[in-house]
Amino acid sequence: MTAAVTVPASPRPPQVTAALILLGLGLALGAIRAILRAAPGSFLHGAIPALCIIVLAALWLYGLHRRKKWLWWVTAILLTLGVLGIPWDLKRQGSGPQLTLYYIQCAASIPAAILLWLAPVRRWFGVSAA
């Protein structure tokens, strides 16, 4: 009978935790903005997309929590492209609460994108830090 060798999981760096929290905040704000974009009196039309965003966000964050390297790549690339596109996307955001929430979402997305590319985060996800 062979003894099972268990390799202790490396502790999650604080940068990973911070990135996941910021990503979660950004995704939650996306759900709130979906509700606010719905026409007045049609809460259901805003609630269904918001519910979809919440479910997908939870699964996405769980995948990142589970250290899925392919999901890190998708997240890092899409988030970086999204951050780079903020100046062009700003015109579509309307005004009032919608714009305020967009600015808060950007304030969460920019540091999350930076954190994802840091060496300790890449090492934790198993991405070579070449």
C-alpha positions in Angstrom: 0.0 0.0 0.0 1.4 3.4 -1.0 1.0 6.4 1.1 -0.6 9.3 -0.6 1.7 12.3 -0.8 -0.1 15.6 -0.4 1.6 18.8 -1.6 0.6 21.6 0.7 -1.2 24.3 -1.3 0.7 27.6 -1.4 -1.0 30.3 0.7 -2.9 32.7 -1.4 -1.0 36.0 -1.7 -2.8 39.1 -0.4 -2.7 40.6 -4.0 -4.9 37.7 -5.2 -7.4 38.3 -2.4 -7.4 42.0 -3.2 -7.9 41.3 -6.9 -10.8 38.9 -6.3 -12.5 41.4 -4.0 -12.1 44.2 -6.6 -13.4 41.9 -9.4 -16.3 40.9 -7.2 -17.1 44.6 -6.5 -16.9 45.5 -10.2 -19.2 42.6 -11.2 -21.7 43.4 -8.5 -21.8 47.0 -9.7 -22.4 45.6 -13.2 -25.5 43.8 -11.9 -26.8 47.0 -10.2 -26.2 49.0 -13.3 -28.2 46.4 -15.3 -31.2 47.0 -13.0 -30.9 50.8 -13.3 -30.7 50.6 -17.1 -34.1 48.9 -17.2 -37.0 51.1 -18.2 -39.0 52.4 -15.3 -41.8 50.0 -14.3 -40.1 47.0 -15.9 -38.1 45.7 -13.0 -38.2 42.2 -14.4 -36.4 43.3 -17.5 -33.5 44.6 -15.3 -33.7 41.8 -12.8 -33.2 38.9 -15.3 -29.9 40.3 -16.7 -28.7 41.2 -13.2 -29.4 37.7 -12.0 -27.5 36.3 -15.0 -24.6 38.6 -14.2 -24.6 37.5 -10.5 -24.6 33.8 -11.4 -21.9 34.2 -14.0 -19.8 36.4 -11.6 -20.1 33.9 -8.8 -19.0 31.1 -11.1 -16.2 33.2 -12.5 -14.9 34.2 -9.1 -15.1 30.6 -7.9 -13.0 29.5 -10.9 -10.4 32.1 -10.1 -10.5 31.0 -6.4 -9.9 27.5 -7.6 -6.7 28.7 -9.4 -7.9 27.9 -13.0 -5.0 29.1 -15.1 -7.0 29.4 -18.3 -9.5 31.6 -16.5 -6.7 33.8 -15.2 -5.6 34.4 -18.8 -9.2 35.2 -20.0 -9.7 37.5 -17.0 -6.4 39.3 -17.2 -6.7 39.9 -21.0 -10.4 40.9 -21.0 -10.0 43.1 -17.9 -6.9 44.8 -19.4 -8.7 45.5 -22.7 -11.7 46.8 -20.8 -9.6 49.2 -18.8 -7.8 50.4 -21.9 -11.2 51.0 -23.5 -12.6 53.1 -20.7 -12.0 56.5 -22.5 -14.1 55.3 -25.5 -16.8 53.6 -23.3 -17.3 56.7 -21.2 -19.5 58.4 -23.8 -22.1 55.6 -23.5 -22.6 55.7 -19.8 -25.3 58.3 -19.5 -25.4 60.6 -16.4 -26.4 60.6 -12.8 -26.2 57.4 -10.8 -25.3 55.4 -13.9 -22.2 57.4 -14.5 -21.3 57.5 -10.8 -21.5 53.7 -10.6 -19.4 53.4 -13.8 -16.7 55.5 -12.2 -16.7 53.3 -9.1 -16.6 50.2 -11.3 -13.6 51.7 -13.1 -12.0 52.5 -9.8 -12.3 48.8 -8.9 -11.3 47.4 -12.4 -8.1 49.4 -12.8 -6.3 48.2 -9.7 -7.7 44.6 -10.2 -6.2 44.6 -13.7 -2.8 45.8 -12.3 -2.9 43.2 -9.5 -3.6 40.3 -11.9 -0.3 41.0 -13.7 1.9 41.1 -10.6 4.4 38.3 -10.2 3.0 36.8 -6.9 -0.4 36.6 -8.5 0.9 35.0 -11.7 3.0 32.5 -9.7 -0.1 31.6 -7.6 -2.1 30.9 -10.8 0.8 28.9 -12.2 1.5 31.4 -15.0 5.2 31.7 -15.7 6.7 35.0 -14.5 9.1 35.2 -17.4 
